[in-house]
């Protein structure tokens, strides 16, 4: 007995010593093991670098608290596990799950903090006295649930109504798939559910889970890093007014400095204009309608040659949807002359003056009915408004996991042979054809049935192209419009994106004539991925730390086959519930029998 005690004491001491050593090593060396096949919980180096720079508490409020249907339960779980990964690398990251429409009074304090964060999204408050007044005012709010709900809706954080069938029984849940991150008095909203047209709830959740790391990393980067890059909106050639690109400007402003820049001064002082333009990192030319002078082209050309990034949104055909809403319901589409053809040709592309007619199209709403009768609104496909999805083979982070983008009166882009690398980002479907201009466009065309023979052997026309490489000046070996001693005939490695439709960046106006959310078609109530596409373009051109590359991460989430589950419902219940209970019962019987047999002797 004495010997056994000594042996047991040694084993206990050794175990305690072993645990102490393991804990000491664990405190010195940090590592987390991800055993998933797709490395779902392994954060990218870019994300880790962003997280490690958080020096003060970063509060993330997630509105996914409660009992949700199966698909949203998965989104809730994946969001929580991802944020736990964030927190494990930096304890300054704090996340909280809140149900913004629950009647639970215990969450009222958090809801009031969220209400202040929503206020911060629109009005950044730095004055401590003003902040105190606003918080005191929020404290006096009686119906916090109603006020919070209205604030969420007012900031375009729309809920999702989910209806699920469970063995014939329908249940409906209202879910706010959003989060708000707050850091150093600055707040930003984070969408957790991607809007995917014609996708099931399960497919939307899978797409959203794949997007989660980028969504949180991008938001964290936006509120924790100081703005450095500068974006300029080119003016002076009939580009879209601010109210039609208001949502784009507002979204870009979250990460970058943005300002208008007119080319009118080129006429008097071209060199001075070029010098000021070179102070910016990216120029956006959104739907110009007036021709560029040669001097203006030289300014833009030398900006590009000097390393300035550009996004061209150019209409090669004059035609607007609004111009069709007249007594005849028709208008003439004719080629536009912007004096940019030689410039694009030098860079390696050509935009043709044709219109793309695509069977895979978005819808328009028209009124039908004979005169004197009650008019009826019908939703019809409009083939001049292609709904363009990235190809399945596309690997560029701009279009990875991207939903359909709405175009209007787009033209095909021809890729020419030169030393510039060209990547087709978006192209029309294989069921598309070209219509030469000038041509009459009539709303009655929405009632036409497409002839399959007309689309045979056509289609797949590029409408958005990424150009990368060392560009050569359009004025190389040519007489310069104005003298410039610093003129360069070729430049450093650079990037630009050319989109053959200016309406891609154009938002509609609401009843107050203010800019609605980019990608929202107010007539049909459908959301398209125009905003995500445009922001991805900006981030790709200006991103130096590789943040946008997180979008290429692939997450494989298995989706239950509901029909198979319902067909084998009883079998599934027996396997998942009955079998474990049976095994536990058998184990108890055998264990009791052996125990009685052992101690009855």
JODA-V767875 format. One record per residue. N is the residue number from 1. SS is DSSP state (~ for helix, > for strand, _ for the rest). OMEGA is omega in whole degrees, -180 to 180 (NA if undefined). BURIAL is # if it has 24 or more other C-alpha atoms within 12 Angstrom, else .. Layout:
# JODA-V767875
n: (N,N)
ss: (SS,SS)
omega: (OMEGA,OMEGA)
burial: (BURIAL,BURIAL)
This chain:
# JODA-V767875
n: (1,2,3,4,5,6,7,8,9,10,11,12,13,14,15,16,17,18,19,20,21,22,23,24,25,26,27,28,29,30,31,32,33,34,35,36,37,38,39,40,41,42,43,44,45,46,47,48,49,50,51,52,53,54,55,56,57,58,59,60,61,62,63,64,65,66,67,68,69,70,71,72,73,74,75,76,77,78,79,80,81,82,83,84,85,86,87,88,89,90,91,92,93,94,95,96,97,98,99,100,101,102,103,104,105,106,107,108,109,110,111,112,113,114,115,116,117,118,119,120,121,122,123,124,125,126,127,128,129,130,131,132,133,134,135,136,137,138,139,140,141,142,143,144,145,146,147,148,149,150,151,152,153,154,155,156,157,158,159,160,161,162,163,164,165,166,167,168,169,170,171,172,173,174,175,176,177,178,179,180,181,182,183,184,185,186,187,188,189,190,191,192,193,194,195,196,197,198,199,200,201,202,203,204,205,206,207,208,209,210,211,212,213,214,215,216,217,218,219,220,221,222,223,224,225,226,227,228,229,230,231,232,233,234,235,236,237,238,239,240,241,242,243,244,245,246,247,248,249,250,251,252,253,254,255,256,257,258,259,260,261,262,263,264,265,266,267,268,269,270,271,272,273,274,275,276,277,278,279,280,281,282,283,284,285,286,287,288,289,290,291,292,293,294,295,296,297,298,299,300,301,302,303,304,305,306,307,308,309,310,311,312,313,314,315,316,317,318,319,320,321,322,323,324,325,326,327,328,329,330,331,332,333,334,335,336,337,338,339,340,341,342,343,344,345,346,347,348,349,350,351,352,353,354,355,356,357,358,359,360,361,362,363,364,365,366,367,368,369,370,371,372,373,374,375,376,377,378,379,380,381,382,383,384,385,386,387,388,389,390,391,392,393,394,395,396,397,398,399,400,401,402,403,404,405,406,407,408,409,410,411,412,413,414,415,416,417,418,419,420,421,422,423,424,425,426,427,428,429,430,431,432,433,434,435,436,437,438,439,440,441,442,443,444,445,446,447,448,449,450,451,452,453,454,455,456,457,458,459,460,461,462,463,464,465,466,467,468,469,470,471,472,473,474,475,476,477,478,479,480,481,482,483,484,485,486,487,488,489,490,491,492,493,494,495,496,497,498,499,500,501,502,503,504,505,506,507,508,509,510,511,512,513,514,515,516,517,518,519,520,521,522,523,524,525,526,527,528,529,530,531,532,533,534,535,536,537,538,539,540,541,542,543,544,545,546,547,548,549,550,551,552,553,554,555,556,557,558,559,560,561,562,563,564,565,566,567,568,569,570,571,572,573,574,575,576,577,578,579,580,581,582,583,584,585,586,587,588,589,590,591,592,593,594,595,596,597,598,599,600,601)
ss: (_,~,~,~,~,~,~,~,~,~,~,~,~,~,~,~,~,~,~,~,~,~,~,~,~,~,~,~,_,_,_,_,_,_,_,_,_,_,_,_,_,_,_,_,~,~,~,~,~,~,~,~,_,_,_,_,_,>,>,>,>,>,_,_,_,_,_,_,_,~,~,~,~,~,~,~,~,~,~,~,~,~,~,~,~,~,~,~,~,_,_,_,>,>,>,>,>,_,_,_,_,_,_,_,~,~,~,~,~,~,~,~,~,~,~,~,~,~,~,~,~,~,_,_,_,_,_,~,~,~,~,~,~,~,~,~,~,~,~,_,_,_,_,~,~,~,~,~,~,~,~,~,~,~,_,_,_,_,_,>,>,>,>,>,>,>,_,_,>,>,>,>,>,>,>,_,_,>,>,>,>,>,>,_,_,>,>,>,>,>,>,_,_,_,_,_,_,_,_,_,~,~,~,~,~,~,~,~,~,~,~,~,~,~,~,~,~,~,~,~,~,~,~,~,_,_,_,_,_,>,>,>,>,>,>,_,_,_,_,_,_,~,~,~,_,~,~,~,~,~,~,~,_,_,_,_,>,>,>,>,>,>,_,_,_,~,~,~,~,~,~,~,~,~,~,~,~,_,_,_,_,>,>,>,>,>,_,_,_,_,_,_,_,~,~,~,~,~,~,~,~,~,~,~,~,_,_,_,>,>,>,>,>,_,_,_,>,>,_,_,_,~,~,~,_,_,_,_,_,>,>,>,>,>,>,_,_,_,_,_,~,~,~,~,~,~,~,_,>,>,>,_,_,>,>,>,>,>,_,_,>,>,>,>,>,>,>,>,_,_,_,_,_,_,_,>,>,>,>,>,>,>,>,>,>,>,>,>,_,_,_,_,_,_,_,_,_,_,_,_,_,_,_,_,>,>,_,_,_,_,_,_,>,>,>,_,_,_,_,_,>,>,>,>,>,>,>,_,_,_,_,>,>,>,>,>,_,_,>,>,>,>,~,~,~,~,~,_,_,_,_,~,~,~,~,_,_,_,_,_,_,>,>,>,>,>,>,>,>,>,>,>,_,_,_,_,_,_,_,_,_,_,_,_,_,_,_,_,_,>,>,>,>,>,>,>,>,>,>,_,_,~,~,~,~,_,_,_,>,_,_,_,_,_,>,_,_,_,_,>,>,_,_,_,_,>,>,_,_,~,~,~,~,~,~,~,~,~,~,~,~,~,_,_,_,_,~,~,~,~,~,~,_,_,_,_,_,_,_,_,_,~,~,~,~,~,~,_,~,~,~,~,~,~,~,~,~,~,~,~,~,~,~,~,~,~,~,~,~,~,~,~,~,~,~,~,~,~,~,_,_)
omega: (-179,179,179,179,179,-180,-180,179,178,179,179,180,179,180,179,179,-180,180,178,180,180,180,178,178,180,178,180,-177,-179,175,177,-176,178,-176,178,-179,-177,-180,-175,-174,176,-178,179,179,179,179,-180,179,178,-178,-175,-179,179,-174,-180,-179,174,-176,177,178,-178,-176,-180,179,177,178,-177,171,-172,-177,-178,173,178,177,178,-178,-179,178,-180,-179,178,-180,174,175,178,-177,-179,179,178,-177,177,179,-179,178,-178,177,-175,172,-173,-178,179,178,-178,-177,180,179,-175,-180,179,-180,179,176,178,179,177,178,178,176,-179,-180,-178,-177,-179,-176,179,-179,-179,-180,178,178,180,179,-179,179,177,179,179,179,-177,179,-177,-178,-173,-179,-178,-180,-180,179,179,178,177,180,-180,178,176,173,-171,177,177,177,-175,177,-179,177,177,-179,178,-180,-178,175,-179,-179,175,-175,173,-177,-177,172,176,177,-179,-179,179,176,179,-178,179,180,-176,176,-179,-179,179,176,-180,-177,176,179,176,179,-180,179,177,-179,179,178,-179,179,178,-176,-171,-176,179,-178,-178,179,-180,178,178,179,-176,-175,-178,-179,175,179,179,-177,-178,179,-180,174,-176,179,173,-179,176,179,-179,175,-176,-176,179,174,-175,-177,176,179,-179,-178,180,-177,180,-176,-173,168,-179,-176,174,178,-178,178,-179,-177,180,-177,-177,-175,-177,-178,-180,179,179,-179,179,-179,-179,177,180,-177,-177,176,178,179,-169,171,175,-180,179,-177,176,174,179,179,177,178,179,178,180,-180,-179,172,179,-179,-180,176,179,179,-180,169,179,172,-166,172,179,178,177,176,179,179,-179,-178,179,-179,178,-177,-180,-178,-177,176,-178,174,-178,-176,177,178,-180,-180,180,-174,-179,180,179,180,180,-180,173,177,173,176,-177,-179,176,174,178,176,-171,178,175,-169,173,-174,169,180,180,176,179,180,179,180,-180,179,180,-179,178,178,179,179,-174,177,180,-170,176,177,-176,171,-167,178,173,178,-178,-178,-176,-178,-177,-177,179,-172,178,178,-179,178,-176,179,-178,175,174,178,-180,179,-180,177,178,179,-178,-178,170,-174,-178,176,-177,178,177,-180,-179,176,-179,-179,178,177,179,179,-179,175,-179,178,5,178,178,176,-175,179,179,179,-180,-179,-177,174,-179,177,-174,-178,-179,-175,-179,178,179,173,180,178,179,177,176,-173,175,179,-178,178,178,-177,174,-176,176,180,174,-179,177,177,-177,176,173,-177,179,-178,-180,-179,178,-179,176,-173,180,176,-174,-180,170,178,180,180,-173,176,180,-179,179,-178,-174,175,175,178,178,-177,179,-178,174,-177,174,-179,179,-179,179,173,-175,-179,-178,-179,-178,176,175,-171,-179,-178,180,180,-178,179,176,178,180,-178,180,-178,-176,-175,179,-178,175,-178,-176,179,177,-179,-179,180,-178,178,-180,178,178,180,180,172,-173,-180,179,179,-180,180,-178,-174,-178,179,180,178,-179,-178,-174,-177,-175,-177,177,179,179,179,180,179,179,179,180,180,-179,-179,179,180,-179,-179,179,-180,-177,-173,177,-180,NA)
burial: (.,.,.,.,.,.,.,.,.,.,.,.,.,.,.,.,.,.,.,.,.,.,.,.,.,.,.,.,.,.,.,.,.,.,.,.,.,.,.,#,#,#,#,#,.,#,#,#,.,#,#,#,.,#,.,.,.,#,#,#,#,#,#,#,#,.,.,#,#,.,#,#,#,#,#,#,#,#,#,#,.,#,#,#,#,#,#,.,#,#,.,#,#,#,#,#,#,#,#,#,#,#,.,.,.,.,.,#,.,#,#,#,#,#,#,#,#,#,#,#,#,.,.,#,.,.,.,.,.,.,.,.,.,#,#,.,.,#,.,.,.,.,.,#,#,.,#,#,#,.,#,#,.,.,#,#,#,#,#,#,.,.,.,.,.,.,.,.,.,.,.,.,#,#,#,#,#,#,#,#,#,#,#,#,#,#,#,#,#,#,#,#,#,#,#,#,#,.,.,.,#,#,#,#,#,#,#,#,#,#,#,#,#,#,#,#,#,#,#,#,#,#,#,#,#,.,.,.,#,#,#,#,#,#,#,#,#,.,#,#,#,#,#,#,#,#,#,#,#,#,#,#,#,#,#,#,#,#,#,#,#,#,#,.,.,#,.,.,.,#,#,.,#,#,.,.,#,#,#,#,#,#,#,#,#,#,#,#,#,#,#,#,#,#,#,#,#,#,#,#,#,#,#,#,#,#,#,#,#,#,#,#,#,#,#,#,#,#,#,#,#,.,.,.,.,.,.,.,.,.,.,.,#,#,#,#,.,#,#,#,#,.,#,#,#,#,#,#,#,#,#,#,#,#,#,#,#,#,#,#,#,#,#,#,#,#,.,.,.,.,.,.,.,.,.,.,.,.,.,#,#,#,#,#,#,#,#,#,#,#,.,.,.,.,.,#,#,#,#,#,#,#,#,#,#,#,#,#,#,#,#,#,#,#,#,.,.,.,.,#,#,#,#,#,#,#,#,#,#,#,#,#,#,#,#,.,.,.,.,.,#,#,#,.,.,#,.,.,.,.,.,.,.,.,.,.,.,.,#,#,#,#,#,#,#,#,#,#,#,#,#,#,#,#,#,.,.,.,.,#,.,#,.,.,.,.,#,#,#,#,#,.,.,#,#,#,#,#,#,#,#,#,#,#,#,#,#,#,#,.,.,.,.,.,#,#,#,#,#,#,#,.,.,.,.,#,#,#,#,#,#,#,#,#,#,#,#,#,#,#,#,#,#,.,.,#,#,#,#,#,#,#,#,#,#,.,#,.,.,.,.,.,.,.,.,.,.,.,.,.,.,.,.,.,.,.,.,.,.,.,.,.,.,.,.,.,.,.,.,.,.,.,.,.,.,.,.,.,.,.,.)
